[in-house]
């Protein structure tokens, strides 16, 4: 593992605590597993005295952790929730969690909160093996089983969070005793080369001040390369007869688009110094459906892409100039990313020098950390485009201090 990947991860990721549960069922390659074979990690709050000391790792999404181990990154996916009112509870050998069955804004039709269901795990194992066949340096290590999970069901996250905010622990315990059902939950383990995400880096360009910090030509080349590498990886997967994972619901969106749910977006592509790779396969399936392949390419370009968001993108009146853009640079980058995806999907990765790739990875992570500090955003805020959008609209272009500080810290 390179020192650069370690530095970038430290800049961009918050740390969280996790615990090891004893006497659990783990199906793992013991050579690559960092814990005893009968222990599996969990993120939860305890209803009784903890029996082990907590450990620290970097957060990866909302239910996973990563940490460096044996010159690579160890990832544990589906091991609970790192913080907040909805954290699963562990007490007397049981885990208490929640089930969502109609959350239309999530990728999954069914969610065991914080953990994986058996279908998710099977897809993850299958997709990780396919990814390894493509030459991505990922080694599936195995999985763990949480055999005693009691859950109560809610429609969606909004209903869940509202209930938990309004309910005391006694009432919650009473509902679990009266209405809970029992199931098994699963977690997935892998050795991966990086956990930095393409989306994670592209957030940097949501802030107009980056034009005073980053070289524009190198930024355009790097974003074009990122798009082409992501498109190339997706085409490789499709050529194997496999979808990253996409399904279409029954809702009709107001602007007339279909109700699309997909893992095929830039948040599920990792970045190394000189390469990218596919991750997160819990919706992956075998399919020869050409229309879904085209949809997955569309999702990679448009879904949850920070280059297409934020209030600084809005047109405004300027004296004697008519309508102008506050951040035209990002609009150009959005086109570069789209052109790159199309180029890569057609089989050609955009060529840039290796030292530019490494330098841009270093500089983007520094600049993103700087923007987070200037805008007062919490480090554990990893993937909320709309909240960042609101912060940009509120302050960008109105706070002279932001521009002066950014300009003085050109990296």
The 8 nearest C-alpha neighbors of each residue, nearest first, counted from 0:
[[1, 70, 71, 2, 4, 192, 5, 72],
 [2, 0, 3, 4, 5, 70, 272, 6],
 [1, 3, 5, 4, 6, 0, 7, 8],
 [4, 2, 6, 1, 5, 7, 361, 272],
 [5, 3, 7, 6, 1, 2, 8, 193],
 [4, 6, 2, 8, 3, 7, 9, 1],
 [7, 5, 3, 9, 4, 8, 2, 10],
 [8, 6, 10, 4, 9, 5, 364, 3],
 [9, 7, 5, 11, 10, 6, 12, 4],
 [8, 10, 6, 7, 11, 12, 5, 13],
 [11, 9, 7, 8, 12, 368, 6, 364],
 [10, 12, 8, 9, 7, 368, 364, 13],
 [13, 11, 8, 9, 57, 10, 378, 14],
 [12, 14, 379, 378, 57, 58, 15, 11],
 [15, 13, 57, 56, 58, 55, 12, 16],
 [14, 16, 55, 56, 57, 58, 81, 13],
 [17, 15, 55, 54, 53, 56, 42, 18],
 [16, 18, 42, 54, 53, 41, 55, 40],
 [19, 17, 53, 41, 40, 54, 42, 20],
 [20, 18, 40, 39, 38, 41, 21, 51],
 [19, 21, 38, 39, 40, 18, 23, 22],
 [22, 20, 38, 23, 37, 19, 39, 35],
 [21, 23, 37, 38, 20, 24, 39, 36],
 [24, 22, 37, 21, 38, 25, 39, 20],
 [23, 25, 144, 143, 37, 26, 22, 145],
 [26, 24, 143, 27, 142, 37, 23, 144],
 [27, 25, 142, 141, 143, 24, 28, 36],
 [26, 28, 141, 140, 29, 25, 142, 32],
 [27, 29, 140, 30, 31, 32, 141, 26],
 [28, 30, 32, 31, 27, 36, 33, 140],
 [31, 29, 28, 32, 33, 27, 140, 36],
 [32, 30, 29, 28, 33, 140, 190, 27],
 [31, 33, 29, 34, 30, 28, 140, 27],
 [34, 32, 31, 35, 68, 29, 73, 30],
 [35, 33, 32, 36, 38, 39, 37, 29],
 [34, 36, 38, 37, 33, 32, 29, 39],
 [35, 37, 38, 34, 25, 29, 27, 32],
 [38, 36, 22, 23, 35, 25, 21, 24],
 [39, 37, 21, 20, 35, 36, 23, 19],
 [38, 40, 19, 20, 143, 23, 41, 25],
 [41, 39, 19, 18, 20, 78, 17, 38],
 [40, 42, 78, 18, 17, 79, 19, 43],
 [43, 41, 79, 17, 80, 81, 78, 18],
 [44, 42, 87, 86, 88, 79, 80, 41],
 [45, 43, 88, 89, 86, 87, 46, 42],
 [44, 46, 89, 47, 88, 90, 43, 49],
 [45, 47, 90, 89, 88, 44, 48, 91],
 [46, 48, 45, 90, 49, 91, 89, 50],
 [49, 47, 50, 45, 46, 90, 51, 91],
 [50, 48, 51, 47, 45, 52, 46, 18],
 [49, 51, 48, 52, 20, 47, 19, 18],
 [52, 50, 49, 53, 18, 19, 20, 48],
 [51, 53, 54, 18, 50, 49, 19, 17],
 [54, 52, 18, 17, 16, 51, 55, 19],
 [53, 55, 17, 16, 18, 52, 56, 15],
 [56, 54, 16, 15, 17, 14, 53, 57],
 [55, 57, 66, 14, 15, 65, 64, 58],
 [58, 56, 14, 65, 64, 13, 12, 15],
 [57, 59, 64, 14, 13, 60, 63, 15],
 [60, 58, 63, 64, 65, 57, 61, 62],
 [61, 59, 62, 63, 58, 381, 64, 382],
 [60, 62, 63, 80, 59, 81, 58, 113],
 [61, 63, 80, 77, 79, 113, 78, 60],
 [64, 62, 76, 59, 75, 77, 60, 78],
 [63, 65, 58, 59, 75, 57, 74, 56],
 [66, 64, 74, 57, 73, 56, 72, 59],
 [67, 65, 56, 72, 73, 57, 68, 74],
 [68, 66, 72, 71, 73, 70, 69, 65],
 [67, 69, 71, 70, 72, 73, 66, 33],
 [70, 68, 71, 67, 72, 31, 73, 0],
 [69, 71, 0, 68, 67, 72, 1, 192],
 [72, 70, 0, 67, 68, 69, 192, 191],
 [73, 71, 67, 191, 66, 190, 68, 192],
 [72, 74, 190, 65, 66, 67, 189, 68],
 [75, 73, 65, 189, 188, 64, 190, 72],
 [74, 76, 188, 64, 63, 187, 65, 73],
 [77, 75, 63, 187, 186, 78, 62, 74],
 [76, 78, 114, 186, 62, 115, 63, 113],
 [77, 79, 41, 114, 186, 76, 62, 42],
 [80, 78, 113, 42, 62, 114, 41, 77],
 [79, 81, 62, 86, 113, 42, 82, 61],
 [82, 80, 42, 15, 79, 43, 86, 62],
 [83, 81, 80, 86, 84, 85, 43, 42],
 [84, 82, 85, 86, 81, 80, 87, 160],
 [83, 85, 86, 163, 82, 164, 160, 87],
 [86, 84, 83, 87, 160, 163, 80, 82],
 [87, 85, 80, 43, 84, 83, 82, 88],
 [88, 86, 96, 43, 95, 85, 79, 44],
 [87, 89, 95, 44, 43, 94, 45, 86],
 [90, 88, 94, 45, 93, 46, 44, 95],
 [89, 91, 46, 93, 92, 47, 45, 88],
 [92, 90, 93, 89, 47, 46, 94, 45],
 [91, 93, 90, 89, 94, 147, 20, 148],
 [94, 92, 147, 90, 91, 89, 148, 95],
 [93, 95, 89, 148, 88, 149, 147, 96],
 [96, 94, 149, 88, 87, 150, 148, 89],
 [95, 97, 87, 150, 149, 112, 94, 88],
 [98, 96, 150, 151, 112, 152, 111, 99],
 [97, 99, 152, 111, 110, 112, 151, 153],
 [100, 98, 110, 153, 155, 154, 152, 109],
 [99, 101, 109, 154, 102, 108, 110, 98],
 [102, 100, 154, 155, 103, 99, 108, 109],
 [103, 101, 155, 104, 105, 100, 154, 99],
 [102, 104, 105, 101, 108, 155, 106, 107],
 [103, 105, 102, 106, 260, 155, 107, 101],
 [106, 104, 107, 103, 102, 260, 108, 110],
 [105, 107, 260, 261, 108, 104, 262, 103],
 [108, 106, 109, 105, 110, 260, 282, 102],
 [107, 109, 100, 101, 106, 110, 102, 103],
 [108, 110, 100, 107, 99, 111, 101, 98],
 [111, 109, 99, 98, 112, 107, 100, 108],
 [110, 112, 98, 114, 97, 115, 113, 116],
 [111, 113, 97, 110, 114, 98, 96, 99],
 [114, 112, 79, 62, 80, 77, 78, 111],
 [115, 113, 77, 78, 111, 112, 79, 184],
 [116, 114, 185, 77, 184, 119, 186, 120],
 [115, 117, 119, 118, 184, 185, 120, 111],
 [118, 116, 120, 119, 121, 115, 185, 184],
 [117, 119, 121, 120, 116, 122, 281, 115],
 [120, 118, 281, 122, 116, 117, 121, 115],
 [119, 121, 123, 117, 122, 118, 124, 115],
 [120, 122, 118, 124, 123, 119, 125, 117],
 [123, 121, 281, 125, 119, 283, 120, 124],
 [124, 122, 280, 281, 120, 126, 121, 125],
 [125, 123, 127, 121, 122, 126, 120, 128],
 [124, 126, 122, 128, 123, 127, 121, 129],
 [127, 125, 129, 280, 123, 128, 124, 122],
 [126, 128, 130, 124, 129, 125, 123, 131],
 [127, 129, 131, 125, 130, 126, 132, 124],
 [130, 128, 126, 132, 131, 127, 125, 133],
 [129, 131, 127, 133, 132, 128, 135, 126],
 [130, 132, 135, 128, 133, 134, 129, 137],
 [131, 133, 129, 130, 134, 128, 135, 127],
 [134, 132, 130, 131, 135, 129, 235, 236],
 [133, 135, 131, 132, 136, 130, 137, 276],
 [136, 134, 131, 137, 133, 130, 276, 132],
 [137, 135, 192, 134, 131, 191, 138, 190],
 [136, 138, 191, 131, 135, 190, 139, 192],
 [137, 139, 190, 189, 140, 191, 136, 131],
 [138, 140, 189, 141, 188, 190, 127, 137],
 [141, 139, 189, 188, 28, 27, 138, 31],
 [142, 140, 27, 188, 26, 139, 187, 28],
 [143, 141, 187, 26, 186, 188, 25, 27],
 [142, 144, 25, 186, 185, 24, 26, 39],
 [143, 145, 185, 24, 146, 184, 25, 186],
 [146, 144, 184, 183, 147, 185, 148, 143],
 [147, 145, 183, 144, 148, 184, 182, 24],
 [146, 148, 93, 145, 183, 94, 182, 149],
 [149, 147, 94, 182, 181, 95, 183, 93],
 [148, 150, 181, 95, 180, 179, 94, 96],
 [151, 149, 97, 96, 179, 180, 95, 98],
 [150, 152, 179, 97, 98, 178, 180, 175],
 [153, 151, 98, 97, 99, 150, 154, 100],
 [154, 152, 99, 155, 159, 98, 158, 151],
 [153, 155, 101, 99, 100, 102, 158, 152],
 [156, 154, 102, 99, 158, 157, 153, 101],
 [157, 155, 159, 158, 160, 102, 154, 99],
 [156, 158, 160, 159, 155, 161, 154, 162],
 [157, 159, 161, 156, 155, 160, 162, 153],
 [160, 158, 156, 162, 157, 161, 153, 163],
 [161, 159, 163, 157, 162, 158, 156, 164],
 [160, 162, 158, 164, 159, 163, 157, 165],
 [161, 163, 159, 165, 160, 164, 166, 158],
 [164, 162, 160, 166, 165, 161, 159, 84],
 [165, 163, 161, 162, 166, 160, 84, 167],
 [164, 166, 162, 163, 161, 167, 160, 170],
 [167, 165, 163, 164, 162, 170, 171, 168],
 [166, 168, 170, 169, 171, 165, 163, 164],
 [169, 167, 171, 170, 172, 166, 173, 163],
 [168, 170, 172, 171, 167, 173, 166, 174],
 [169, 171, 173, 172, 168, 167, 166, 174],
 [170, 172, 168, 174, 173, 169, 167, 175],
 [173, 171, 175, 169, 170, 174, 168, 176],
 [174, 172, 170, 176, 171, 175, 169, 177],
 [175, 173, 177, 171, 176, 172, 178, 170],
 [174, 176, 179, 172, 173, 178, 177, 171],
 [175, 177, 173, 174, 178, 172, 179, 171],
 [178, 176, 174, 175, 173, 179, 172, 180],
 [177, 179, 175, 174, 176, 151, 180, 150],
 [180, 178, 151, 175, 150, 149, 177, 176],
 [179, 181, 149, 150, 151, 178, 182, 148],
 [182, 180, 149, 148, 150, 179, 147, 183],
 [181, 183, 148, 149, 147, 184, 180, 146],
 [184, 182, 146, 145, 148, 147, 144, 185],
 [185, 183, 145, 115, 116, 114, 144, 146],
 [184, 186, 144, 115, 143, 114, 145, 116],
 [187, 185, 77, 143, 142, 76, 78, 115],
 [186, 188, 142, 76, 75, 141, 143, 77],
 [189, 187, 75, 140, 141, 142, 74, 139],
 [190, 188, 139, 140, 74, 138, 73, 191],
 [189, 191, 73, 138, 72, 137, 74, 139],
 [190, 192, 137, 72, 193, 189, 136, 71],
 [193, 191, 71, 136, 72, 137, 190, 0],
 [194, 192, 191, 195, 271, 269, 72, 270],
 [193, 195, 269, 196, 192, 191, 270, 59],
 [196, 194, 269, 270, 193, 8, 199, 197],
 [195, 197, 269, 199, 198, 266, 268, 270],
 [196, 198, 199, 200, 265, 268, 266, 269],
 [199, 197, 266, 201, 265, 196, 200, 202],
 [198, 200, 196, 197, 201, 202, 266, 195],
 [201, 199, 197, 202, 198, 203, 363, 196],
 [200, 202, 198, 203, 199, 204, 305, 197],
 [203, 201, 305, 200, 204, 205, 199, 198],
 [202, 204, 367, 201, 205, 200, 206, 366],
 [203, 205, 206, 202, 201, 329, 209, 306],
 [206, 204, 202, 203, 309, 207, 305, 306],
 [205, 207, 204, 208, 209, 203, 391, 370],
 [208, 206, 209, 326, 210, 205, 204, 395],
 [207, 209, 210, 206, 211, 402, 405, 212],
 [210, 208, 212, 211, 207, 213, 206, 204],
 [211, 209, 208, 212, 213, 207, 215, 214],
 [212, 210, 406, 209, 208, 213, 405, 409],
 [211, 213, 409, 209, 210, 406, 410, 405],
 [214, 212, 210, 209, 215, 211, 410, 409],
 [213, 215, 217, 216, 218, 212, 210, 211],
 [216, 214, 218, 217, 213, 219, 210, 328],
 [217, 215, 219, 218, 214, 220, 221, 213],
 [216, 218, 220, 219, 215, 214, 221, 355],
 [219, 217, 215, 221, 216, 220, 222, 214],
 [218, 220, 216, 222, 217, 221, 332, 223],
 [221, 219, 217, 223, 218, 222, 224, 216],
 [222, 220, 224, 218, 223, 219, 217, 225],
 [221, 223, 225, 219, 224, 220, 336, 218],
 [224, 222, 339, 336, 335, 220, 226, 221],
 [223, 225, 221, 349, 227, 222, 226, 228],
 [226, 224, 222, 228, 223, 227, 221, 229],
 [227, 225, 339, 340, 336, 229, 223, 224],
 [226, 228, 343, 339, 340, 230, 348, 224],
 [227, 229, 231, 225, 230, 226, 348, 343],
 [230, 228, 232, 226, 231, 227, 225, 233],
 [231, 229, 340, 344, 343, 227, 233, 228],
 [230, 232, 343, 344, 228, 234, 229, 233],
 [233, 231, 235, 229, 234, 230, 228, 236],
 [232, 234, 236, 230, 235, 231, 229, 237],
 [235, 233, 237, 231, 344, 236, 232, 238],
 [236, 234, 232, 238, 233, 237, 231, 239],
 [237, 235, 233, 239, 234, 238, 241, 232],
 [236, 238, 234, 241, 240, 239, 235, 242],
 [237, 239, 235, 240, 236, 234, 241, 233],
 [240, 238, 237, 236, 241, 235, 129, 285],
 [239, 241, 237, 238, 286, 287, 285, 236],
 [242, 240, 285, 237, 239, 286, 236, 284],
 [243, 241, 244, 284, 283, 237, 285, 286],
 [242, 244, 283, 263, 262, 280, 241, 282],
 [245, 243, 283, 282, 242, 262, 261, 284],
 [246, 244, 261, 260, 262, 243, 295, 282],
 [245, 247, 260, 259, 261, 248, 244, 291],
 [246, 248, 259, 258, 260, 257, 249, 245],
 [249, 247, 258, 250, 259, 246, 257, 260],
 [248, 250, 258, 251, 247, 257, 259, 252],
 [251, 249, 258, 248, 252, 257, 103, 247],
 [250, 252, 257, 258, 255, 253, 249, 256],
 [251, 253, 255, 256, 254, 250, 257, 258],
 [254, 252, 255, 251, 256, 250, 257, 258],
 [253, 255, 252, 256, 251, 257, 258, 250],
 [256, 254, 252, 253, 251, 257, 258, 250],
 [257, 255, 252, 254, 258, 251, 253, 259],
 [256, 258, 259, 251, 252, 255, 247, 250],
 [257, 259, 248, 250, 247, 251, 249, 252],
 [260, 258, 247, 257, 246, 248, 261, 245],
 [261, 259, 106, 246, 245, 247, 258, 262],
 [262, 260, 245, 263, 244, 106, 259, 246],
 [261, 263, 244, 264, 243, 245, 267, 282],
 [264, 262, 261, 299, 295, 243, 298, 244],
 [265, 263, 299, 266, 298, 302, 262, 267],
 [264, 266, 198, 267, 268, 197, 299, 304],
 [265, 267, 198, 264, 196, 268, 197, 199],
 [268, 266, 265, 278, 264, 279, 277, 269],
 [269, 267, 277, 265, 276, 196, 266, 197],
 [270, 268, 196, 276, 195, 275, 194, 197],
 [271, 269, 275, 195, 196, 197, 274, 193],
 [272, 270, 274, 273, 275, 193, 269, 192],
 [271, 273, 357, 274, 356, 270, 360, 4],
 [274, 272, 271, 356, 353, 357, 275, 270],
 [273, 275, 271, 272, 270, 276, 228, 269],
 [276, 274, 270, 269, 271, 228, 268, 229],
 [277, 275, 269, 268, 135, 278, 232, 270],
 [276, 278, 268, 267, 269, 130, 232, 279],
 [277, 279, 267, 268, 280, 276, 269, 127],
 [280, 278, 281, 267, 123, 277, 262, 126],
 [279, 281, 123, 283, 126, 282, 122, 278],
 [280, 282, 123, 119, 122, 283, 279, 120],
 [283, 281, 244, 280, 122, 284, 119, 243],
 [284, 282, 244, 243, 280, 122, 242, 281],
 [285, 283, 242, 241, 286, 244, 282, 122],
 [284, 286, 241, 240, 242, 287, 283, 239],
 [285, 287, 288, 241, 240, 284, 242, 237],
 [286, 288, 240, 289, 285, 241, 292, 237],
 [289, 287, 291, 286, 290, 292, 240, 242],
 [288, 290, 292, 291, 287, 293, 286, 294],
 [289, 291, 293, 292, 288, 294, 295, 287],
 [292, 290, 294, 293, 289, 288, 295, 245],
 [293, 291, 289, 295, 294, 290, 296, 288],
 [292, 294, 296, 290, 291, 295, 289, 297],
 [293, 295, 291, 297, 292, 296, 298, 290],
 [296, 294, 298, 292, 297, 293, 263, 291],
 [295, 297, 299, 293, 294, 298, 292, 300],
 [296, 298, 294, 300, 295, 299, 301, 293],
 [299, 297, 302, 295, 301, 300, 296, 264],
 [298, 300, 264, 296, 263, 297, 265, 301],
 [301, 299, 297, 298, 337, 302, 296, 304],
 [302, 300, 298, 304, 299, 297, 303, 307],
 [301, 303, 298, 304, 264, 299, 300, 297],
 [304, 302, 305, 301, 264, 384, 265, 266],
 [303, 305, 302, 306, 301, 307, 198, 265],
 [306, 304, 308, 307, 202, 201, 303, 205],
 [305, 307, 333, 304, 308, 329, 205, 201],
 [308, 306, 305, 304, 333, 309, 301, 330],
 [309, 307, 305, 306, 388, 312, 310, 205],
 [310, 308, 388, 311, 312, 205, 391, 392],
 [311, 309, 392, 312, 313, 388, 391, 389],
 [310, 312, 325, 309, 313, 392, 326, 391],
 [311, 313, 310, 326, 309, 325, 324, 314],
 [314, 312, 310, 311, 324, 315, 325, 309],
 [313, 315, 324, 323, 322, 312, 325, 316],
 [316, 314, 322, 323, 317, 313, 324, 325],
 [315, 317, 322, 321, 323, 318, 314, 320],
 [316, 318, 320, 321, 319, 322, 315, 323],
 [319, 317, 320, 316, 321, 322, 315, 323],
 [318, 320, 321, 317, 316, 322, 323, 315],
 [321, 319, 317, 318, 322, 323, 316, 315],
 [322, 320, 316, 317, 319, 323, 318, 315],
 [321, 323, 316, 315, 314, 317, 320, 324],
 [324, 322, 314, 315, 321, 316, 325, 317],
 [323, 325, 314, 326, 327, 312, 313, 315],
 [324, 326, 311, 312, 327, 323, 313, 314],
 [325, 327, 328, 324, 207, 312, 329, 311],
 [328, 326, 330, 324, 329, 325, 331, 312],
 [329, 327, 331, 326, 330, 332, 210, 215],
 [328, 330, 332, 331, 327, 326, 306, 333],
 [329, 331, 327, 333, 332, 328, 334, 306],
 [330, 332, 334, 328, 329, 333, 335, 327],
 [331, 333, 329, 335, 334, 330, 219, 336],
 [334, 332, 330, 336, 306, 331, 335, 329],
 [333, 335, 337, 331, 332, 336, 338, 330],
 [334, 336, 332, 223, 338, 333, 337, 339],
 [337, 335, 226, 339, 223, 333, 334, 338],
 [336, 338, 334, 340, 339, 335, 300, 333],
 [339, 337, 335, 341, 336, 340, 334, 342],
 [338, 340, 227, 226, 223, 336, 342, 337],
 [341, 339, 230, 226, 227, 343, 337, 342],
 [340, 342, 344, 338, 339, 343, 345, 337],
 [343, 341, 339, 345, 340, 344, 347, 227],
 [344, 342, 227, 231, 230, 347, 346, 348],
 [343, 345, 230, 231, 341, 234, 346, 342],
 [346, 344, 342, 343, 347, 341, 231, 234],
 [345, 347, 343, 344, 231, 342, 348, 234],
 [346, 348, 343, 342, 345, 349, 231, 227],
 [349, 347, 343, 227, 228, 350, 224, 342],
 [350, 348, 224, 227, 347, 351, 223, 339],
 [351, 349, 348, 224, 352, 220, 347, 353],
 [352, 350, 353, 349, 355, 220, 224, 356],
 [351, 353, 355, 354, 356, 350, 357, 273],
 [354, 352, 356, 355, 273, 357, 351, 272],
 [353, 355, 357, 356, 352, 358, 359, 351],
 [356, 354, 358, 352, 353, 357, 359, 351],
 [357, 355, 353, 359, 354, 358, 273, 360],
 [356, 358, 272, 354, 360, 355, 359, 361],
 [357, 359, 355, 361, 360, 356, 354, 362],
 [360, 358, 362, 356, 361, 357, 363, 355],
 [361, 359, 357, 363, 358, 362, 356, 364],
 [360, 362, 358, 359, 364, 363, 357, 365],
 [361, 363, 359, 365, 364, 360, 366, 358],
 [364, 362, 366, 360, 365, 361, 359, 367],
 [363, 365, 367, 361, 362, 366, 7, 368],
 [366, 364, 362, 368, 363, 367, 369, 361],
 [365, 367, 369, 363, 368, 364, 362, 370],
 [368, 366, 203, 370, 364, 369, 365, 363],
 [367, 369, 371, 365, 366, 370, 364, 10],
 [368, 370, 366, 372, 367, 371, 373, 365],
 [371, 369, 373, 367, 372, 368, 374, 366],
 [370, 372, 376, 368, 374, 369, 373, 375],
 [371, 373, 375, 369, 370, 374, 368, 376],
 [374, 372, 370, 375, 371, 369, 401, 376],
 [373, 375, 371, 372, 376, 370, 390, 394],
 [374, 376, 372, 373, 371, 377, 370, 390],
 [375, 377, 371, 374, 372, 378, 380, 373],
 [378, 376, 379, 380, 375, 371, 372, 381],
 [377, 379, 380, 13, 376, 12, 11, 371],
 [378, 380, 13, 377, 381, 12, 58, 14],
 [381, 379, 378, 377, 382, 383, 376, 13],
 [382, 380, 379, 383, 199, 378, 60, 12],
 [381, 383, 384, 380, 199, 60, 198, 266],
 [384, 382, 385, 386, 381, 387, 380, 388],
 [383, 385, 387, 386, 388, 382, 305, 308],
 [386, 384, 388, 387, 383, 389, 309, 308],
 [387, 385, 389, 388, 383, 384, 390, 391],
 [386, 388, 390, 384, 389, 385, 391, 383],
 [389, 387, 309, 385, 391, 386, 390, 310],
 [388, 390, 386, 392, 387, 391, 393, 385],
 [391, 389, 387, 393, 388, 392, 394, 386],
 [390, 392, 395, 388, 389, 393, 394, 387],
 [393, 391, 310, 389, 390, 394, 395, 311],
 [392, 394, 390, 391, 389, 395, 397, 310],
 [395, 393, 397, 391, 392, 398, 390, 396],
 [394, 396, 391, 397, 392, 393, 398, 311],
 [395, 397, 398, 394, 399, 325, 207, 311],
 [398, 396, 395, 394, 399, 393, 401, 400],
 [397, 399, 400, 401, 396, 394, 395, 402],
 [400, 398, 401, 402, 397, 403, 396, 404],
 [399, 401, 403, 398, 402, 404, 405, 397],
 [402, 400, 404, 399, 403, 398, 405, 373],
 [401, 403, 405, 399, 400, 404, 208, 406],
 [402, 404, 400, 406, 405, 401, 407, 399],
 [403, 405, 407, 401, 406, 402, 400, 408],
 [406, 404, 402, 408, 407, 403, 401, 212],
 [405, 407, 211, 403, 408, 404, 409, 212],
 [406, 408, 404, 405, 409, 403, 212, 402],
 [409, 407, 405, 406, 410, 404, 212, 369],
 [410, 408, 212, 406, 407, 405, 211, 213],
 [409, 212, 408, 362, 213, 366, 365, 363]]
